[in-house]
Amino acid sequence: MSKTRLVSLANWARTHLPTRDSLEQSVLIRPFAHLVLRADLWRFNRRSVPRGVAVGLFVGIFALIPGVQLVGAALLCVPTRGNIPLAGAMTFLSNPATTPFIMLASIALGNALGFHADLATLNHLFTSGAGMGAWMHWLLSDGAPALMVGLAIIASVSAAAGYCVAALVWRRMVATRRRKRRLRA
């Protein structure tokens, strides 16, 4: 990744991700502020970065509820000592464009593992333009076990892959910095 892309990514994160001050003002986080706003959870180091990526991917894929994702990722970073800003950024992986694909993949995976979600009913709901009530009834009665098992597996695999990739990228960045320092000296 080029230096200009890293700078633009950092600028985007600075403008879109919550700050420590904004989290202090949040009604949901205020009871947990003494835990979540610890300085070590906001530093970028070789241990907290992969943990933050993994937590963000897991919560972002498993929760699929936009308001809950950021709060859940921040609270889950406390026991895992993950980086809160990165966990928040990783929750944006599941957005309105990717959520249907994540849900369909989860249902297909759940069905493949022996749980039964009637896909004919799902197709009928989609083609008939069913309302939210019908979708929720199908999801809570027939599709829930397959969806939840599929989400848990996809979220876990994504978190593990994200952890490994973040650790490798961090290691490569450090090696590149060391190499440049040696060349300057």
ABEGO torsion letter per residue (X at the ends): XBAAAAAAAAAAAAAABBBAAAAAABAAAAAAAAAAABAAAABBBAAAAAAAAAAAAAAAAAAGBAAAAAAAAAAAAAAAGBBAAAAAAAAAABBAAAAAAAAAAAAAAAAAAGBBBBAAAAAAAAAAGBBAAAAAAAAAAAAAAAAAAAAAAAAAAAAAAAAAAAAAAAAAAAAAAAAAAAAAX
